[in-house]
Each structure stands twice: as structure tokens, then as C-alpha cells.
Amino acid sequence: MLFRLVLAELRHRPGRALFLLAGYSLGVAVMVVLLAVGEAMLTQARDRALVGGGDVVLVPAGISPELLRSGGATSLYLSIDHARFIQREVLESPRAEEEHGVRAASPVLAGKLVELSHGGRSVQAVATGEIPSRARAAGAAPRLLAGTWRDSPADSTWVNPSPDELYREIDHFHRPSGAAARDSTWAEWHYFNVMLSPERWIYLTLAVGGRIGVPGKWGGHVLLTVREPDGVHRAVTRDVPGAVVRFDTAGPDLTLGERALVRQEGGVYHVVAAVGSDSVDLEITPAPRRYFPPAELGGEGLVSGYVAPALYAEATGTVCLRTGTGGTRCDRVRRARAYHDHNWGVWRGVSWEWGSASNERLSLLYGVVRGDSTDTRGLFAYLVDDRGVRAVLRPRELRVDEWQTTREGGRPVRVPRRMSFADAARGVSVEIDAQAVHVSDLHRPRRRYFVQMHGTAMVRERGRAPERLSGFFETYVE
């Protein structure tokens, strides 16, 4: 019956029937083409030899793999910030392998403009760079037509540096440029703290500052602060002329005259400082993976850089300190807990919130730098252990939950007693209990008092047992 109706329609209105048939055919043809294109794109996306292949693709924020694959003009200038750190401590960390099954990560430089020359003729080309061992491990190695393709020494350093290579890469000095080079508040320093006992510790700063490169307008500075068991803080300083200061823009080495230096070799920092009758001679060994990579803020009136090569370290050596009777007592330090960071920037009117705390299993770092603003937007926190990065947090604020009153220069000063912050999205909260406080009067109209605290941080993470960390914390108060 259906066939008869079709034949009758064709005999009765052949033109209309053929037009209708052509319309249906066109629609089906378009669908076939679209399905074929989609299948081709899916096949291409699964091709690990192409940008965008692999099980997981990491690209700059707001960029799709298709844009990189197409070689769009804007893709020539894109990069992933802290790519080395992400490769080593996130994607190829023990945690990524154990908890997420990541076997290898293959970094790719895609669509970079190069110039090729041969026989006196030059041509522009677009080049792609990869690390051979990682491309093969990720199943994304291209088909080799001739020759060999293996890691160069630079490739090996990129993915798996030695301790010496790592600390020279992340911990080095900077020459100020632009307006910062003319700003007398430019300063850069190594900072160490060492726990000599539960009630006694030292803060040591070896700094350079001023108008770097202008004779007589810059120099070095050594600051040693000792916290005695009775709670008294004693600080001694020494200035060093710029003519005898030497710093390394390709590593952490620093010399401030004859009696103050920092040397790094094989992943161990040798720190020497002498101020009057006080002196330290220590070897500080950072724990593997317990570091925070270099970060720099820039803008009008504010340049601030920070790296923490040793959130958790051990110090061994000798510390000689003046006694209350005028003599000097030398103590042998063995595997004392230590911390090291490195700061640089312009510090006119700058303040910060900062804290670092650790135990044998976990390290916490938090902070925010303030310029003219007094809010805490931009506060970050970071958790890391010997298996790599554990969490990067963006708390809304650092709250002071309880205040206490101390005295500085005969004046009462309110300082934090308990502080806290939380990142609800990641299920992490931190409560800080300040047990020892030292206040310095900076004699300025805003954020006048600099507050250094020692205490504990209680870290609570969803699904994990709480961790109690011992550490140091800093803030500014009016």
C-alpha cells in the first residue's frame, strides 16, 4: 500500500516529489559531512603526537588546544607560568603518580617563530620543541625519519635538576631596572632562622640595597637578632660598603666583605656572619621538595619578589653569641630546624602578612604584600610535603580572633594572639596560636609596628588527621 502511494504521488506531482527528495538528500548529506568532521577532530585530538593529544592537556588559562594546534598568531606568545615547577612538583611528583596515576608529563613549546639559514638563504619557520624522554613516556613522540633524538643536558636539567642546579635556578640575585634602579629603598636579602632550642632562636639577614651600581649609594647590611630563653630579643647590625659586596645573578652566592657570606654547593647553603663578638658558621640543608618557587609582583610603586628555597631545613655548625656577663659562648648546632627565604624589591611604605610553619611531614606558607592598600585581598596559602604540592589555597582573609597587649617604647601595643584563615572550597582551615611576640617600632605614620611571632599552626584538611606545625609569623599593626 505504501509503495502504491509513493508511485501515485510521483505520477501525479513528479516535480514536487523530486524537489522534496532533493531537500531530504541535502539534509542527510550535511549531517554525514558534520559527523565526518567531528570524527576527524576526535581522532586528531587522540593523536598524542599533536598539540592537544594525551590524556590531560595543560594550556594557558583561557586558551584551547585547538588554538595552539591551528598555529594562530596569538599562540606564538603564550606560555605557562612556573612551567618547570608544575612539571616537577605537580605533574611528575610522587603524589601525582600515587594518587592520580600520572606516569609522565611532556612539555611542549608550540608555534615558536625561528629563522633558518642555509647556503646564504634565510627563511622564517614555525618550530615546536619537546623533551624526547618525556614525549616518549607520554606516548607523544613524533615519528623519527632519520638520526637520533635524545635529551640534551638542558633537557635533563629542565625536568630533573640536581640540588645544585635547582637552587641556582630559583635562588639568585637581581639587578634592579627602570625606576627601581633609582629607588634608594631597593633591597634584596637572604633570610635564615634557626631554632637553637625550643626557647632560643636566631634571625639572620644578609642584604644588599640602595641605588645598586652607583658608588657610595649602595652597600650591604648584616642583621643578627637573638631571642634568648627569657624572651628578650637582642639585635646587632653591621653595614658593609658596596665596594666589597659581591652577589651572583645566576645563583644565591653573596659576599659582604670578609666576615659575611652565603655559598650554595650541592644543595647545601654555607652561611657565615660575624657582627662584633657574635658569629655564626652553619651548613643549612633544605629538605627535598619543601620549597616555594620564585614569585614577583610588579606595578606602579611596588616591586616585590619572594622565593623560599627551604621551608624546612636542618642546620649544623657553630653559633657564638655574647653572654650577659660580656663574654662569648659558642654552641655546636646539630640538625637544628631551620628556614631560608630570599626577598627583593622596593620597600617604601610596604608591609605584609606572612607565616611559615613545618613539622617532619608538612610545611605551610601563607602571605600577602601590601602597598598603599590595607586590605588582605590576594592572600594565598600553600601546603607541601615530601611527595610534592599538597594544596594551593586562596583564603578570603586572615582574621585576628584574639588580641593581646604588649609594650614597645613605653607604649601599649595591641598585637594578635590568635589568627585563622580558611579555604572552604578545598576543605582546609588553619588556626595560629602566637606564643612569643617581638615588636619593632618603625616610626612611620601607617602600619607603624612590625610584629614577629613564634607559635604553632593547626592545619585541618578534609579527610586527613590534623597537623600541628611550629613556625614563625609576621604582621604589621598601627
Disulfide bonds with the S-S distance in Angstrom:
Cys320-Cys330 2.03
